[in-house]
């Protein structure tokens, strides 16, 4: 294995570890403020840029998981059957 392959593997491992950290920090209770949400968006964007150059399927799967954390959570609203006009 050449030097570049060794570096590539090491970078992929670092990306996997970084994604795990960002996923933990993406918990709703940690991203309540606009500043925290902005930081999460920036982290996911930067990760996606780095992941685009990786050939490791784990990195790409984690990119999808991270991008999913940015999607708004859907809430189910129950109706009591009364229509208000």
N, C-alpha and C positions, 0 to 999 in steps of 0.2 A: 504494500500500500504506500502510495506516495505521500509527500508532505501535504499536498493540497487536499487529498482525500482525508487525511487525519484532521486537518483544520476544519474541513467541511463537516465531518462527523461531530467534532467538538462543538461547533456552532449550532448544529441541530440539537444536540443535548442541552445546550444553554437555552435555546428557544423553547424546548419542551419544559424546562424548569421555569423559565420566565412566564410561560402561559399558565402554569399551575399557580404561580403567585398572583397573577392578574385575575385569574378565575376566583381565587379566594377573596381578593379585594373587591370583586364585583358584586358581592352580596348586597341585597337591597338595604340592609341596615347600615352598611358602610358607605352607600352612595346616595344618601338622602339629600345632601346639599347640592346646589348647582355647581359649586366648585369641585366637589368630589365626582360628580357626574361628568363634568368636563374633563377631569383628569383621567377618568376611565375611558372616555371616548378617545382621547389623545393616545393612551396606552394601546388600545385596540388598533387604532390606525397605524401606529408605529410597528406593532407586531405584524400586521398584515403586510406592510411593506417588506419587512425582513422575510416573512414566510413565503412571499412570492418567489424568492430566489432559492428556496429549499426544495430538495427532491424527496425529503422524508415525509411519508404519508401521515405520520403522527403530528407533524407540524401543521399540515394542512387541516387535519381534523380539529386540532385545537384552535386554529384560526376561525373555523366555522363556529365552534362553541363560544369563543370570545365575541364574535360578531352577534351571536344570538343574545348575549347579555345586554346588548344595546337596544334590542327590540322592546317596545313597551309591553308590559305584562297586561294580558287581557283580564278584565274583571267580569264576573257573572253578576248581573243585577237581577234579583228576584222581584217578581211583581206579585202584588197581593190580589190581582184580578180586578182592581178598581181603576176605571178609566177616568182620568181627570181632563176636562176640556177647558 
